Amino acid sequence: MKYQVIVGNIGTVLDTDNRTEVDSVFETYKAQSESGLGRAGGESVTIMEDGEPVKEHVGSNDAD
């Protein structure tokens, strides 16, 4: 399996086959998104597995 972590306005921040690493990076960027600080502040964070989204945090910039 191939995994990517994609962050809103940043793009792909990780491309790997290591699911443990993907989960860790996702949680890091999710926390940054929730903090509202930095480039990831308020951005959505998505885990892609073989090109399909499998987990998403919808950031405040994208929430309705």
C-alpha positions in Angstrom: 0.0 0.0 0.0 1.1 3.6 -0.7 0.1 6.4 1.6 0.2 10.1 1.4 -0.6 12.9 3.9 -2.0 15.9 2.1 -2.3 19.3 3.9 -4.6 22.0 2.4 -2.5 24.8 1.0 0.8 22.9 1.5 0.2 19.8 -0.6 1.7 16.4 -0.1 3.8 16.4 3.1 4.5 12.6 3.2 4.6 9.8 0.6 5.4 6.4 2.1 4.4 2.8 2.6 4.7 3.0 6.4 1.2 3.3 7.9 2.6 4.1 11.4 4.5 7.0 10.1 1.4 8.2 8.2 -0.7 8.2 11.3 2.0 10.1 13.3 2.4 12.8 10.6 -1.4 13.1 10.2 -1.8 13.7 14.0 1.0 16.3 13.9 -0.6 18.3 11.1 -4.1 17.9 12.6 -2.8 19.5 15.8 -1.2 22.3 13.8 -4.5 22.8 11.9 -6.5 23.0 15.1 -4.0 25.5 16.7 -4.7 27.9 13.9 -1.0 28.7 13.7 1.6 28.4 10.9 1.0 27.3 7.3 -1.1 24.4 8.4 -3.3 26.5 10.7 -7.0 25.9 9.8 -6.1 23.6 6.9 -7.7 20.3 6.1 -5.5 17.2 6.5 -6.1 14.0 4.6 -4.6 10.5 4.5 -4.7 8.9 1.1 -4.3 5.1 0.7 -3.6 4.0 -2.9 -5.1 7.2 -4.2 -8.3 7.0 -2.1 -9.0 9.2 1.0 -9.3 7.1 4.1 -9.1 9.7 6.9 -9.7 13.4 7.0 -9.6 16.3 9.4 -11.7 19.2 8.0 -9.9 22.4 8.9 -11.7 25.6 10.0 -10.8 27.2 6.6 -12.9 24.6 4.9 -15.7 24.1 7.4 -19.1 25.5 6.6 
